């Protein structure tokens, strides 16, 4: 047996919840994950090729900044989600 909503309003709420999950997943895939991967790539490249000096420092600084940007975007998204959920109720 499949799940059937009891009313049109319930069906609409389920659809909205599904769309919110898709939007959150797309945010992770398109913004946060590439920033984190780029930062990790710079760290591993600096480590593997033993890049030191100004170039190595710049690579590590860039990786650190990418991770900070990813965290800031994540927290902004979470705050936005909390605000939007409070407005609905």
Secondary structure by P-SEA (a helix, b strand, c coil): cbbbbccaaaaaaaaaaaaaaaaaaaaaacccaaaaaaaaaaaaaaaaaccccaaaaaaaaaaaaaaaaaaaaaaaaaaaaaaaaaaac
